[in-house]
């Protein structure tokens, strides 16, 4: 059996731990049902036998393994307690030692902070929760952070985006070990995508614009209310009471995107919401101001990794 250790700590995110744990447990169940031996021995480990999570639930956890104990996969959870965990030098050293012994190392959500603190992500591609990307980049400039993917594999190191992405990550690990057929059975049992369409940007467009400050909040509200109007650079600059050149420069400095890209992102997010409500692709395109269905299709595909029609079929 492959021993998998999921590292927990005080104020860890519960789903970062239990999501992957359930995937490996379900993989064991599917393997037994197929007449195969259990492939995984997955446990949660911590510095204490009782570990409180942010949900208010306290987990019964095994103590940190000794250096001489075998391990296949180390997974590090995230959560609001990750910053304090990063200050625990003995814990960070343990992560470094266990990773060296493991076949592969992974993190869920902000657990990437602990891997980076241990120096395990230097020079590697990685992802973490979209909300903490700016903080992560400032703290760990040697890591090649990518804010959008649901998960990333770089060699024997895997990182995943926010919270539920730990389930996507665990499914990918199971597929790498046991193949697509069994992993698909696990995904069906858990009622989740085997491979989720799109990246985590699909959940954060307006939130990330608001994170950049309130300077253009009124403008963003006006855009949302006038998606079928003229949203060209001159029209937006007029709404912001600025010259076109000044507006373009200040907007990009504040939000990190061009005005045209922001309008496209806001329109695409509006299309997503309408498709979820059951509107047709044509109705959503008309309401959101896209000039043609093909233009909307390309924008939607770029943002979510799937077409508007496929998205509506899944979620409408």
Secondary structure as GFF3:
##gff-version 3
##sequence-region A 1 316
A	DSSP	beta_strand	2	7	.	.	.	ID=ss1
A	DSSP	alpha_helix	14	33	.	.	.	ID=ss2
A	DSSP	beta_strand	40	46	.	.	.	ID=ss3
A	DSSP	beta_strand	50	52	.	.	.	ID=ss4
A	DSSP	beta_strand	58	60	.	.	.	ID=ss5
A	DSSP	beta_strand	62	63	.	.	.	ID=ss6
A	DSSP	beta_strand	73	76	.	.	.	ID=ss7
A	DSSP	alpha_helix	82	86	.	.	.	ID=ss8
A	DSSP	alpha_helix	89	101	.	.	.	ID=ss9
A	DSSP	beta_strand	104	107	.	.	.	ID=ss10
A	DSSP	three_ten_helix	109	111	.	.	.	ID=ss11
A	DSSP	alpha_helix	112	117	.	.	.	ID=ss12
A	DSSP	beta_strand	125	126	.	.	.	ID=ss13
A	DSSP	three_ten_helix	130	132	.	.	.	ID=ss14
A	DSSP	alpha_helix	133	139	.	.	.	ID=ss15
A	DSSP	beta_strand	144	145	.	.	.	ID=ss16
A	DSSP	beta_strand	151	154	.	.	.	ID=ss17
A	DSSP	beta_strand	157	160	.	.	.	ID=ss18
A	DSSP	alpha_helix	165	178	.	.	.	ID=ss19
A	DSSP	alpha_helix	180	190	.	.	.	ID=ss20
A	DSSP	three_ten_helix	200	203	.	.	.	ID=ss21
A	DSSP	alpha_helix	205	211	.	.	.	ID=ss22
A	DSSP	alpha_helix	217	225	.	.	.	ID=ss23
A	DSSP	alpha_helix	233	239	.	.	.	ID=ss24
A	DSSP	alpha_helix	244	255	.	.	.	ID=ss25
A	DSSP	alpha_helix	259	276	.	.	.	ID=ss26
A	DSSP	alpha_helix	281	288	.	.	.	ID=ss27
A	DSSP	alpha_helix	293	304	.	.	.	ID=ss28
A	DSSP	alpha_helix	308	315	.	.	.	ID=ss29
###
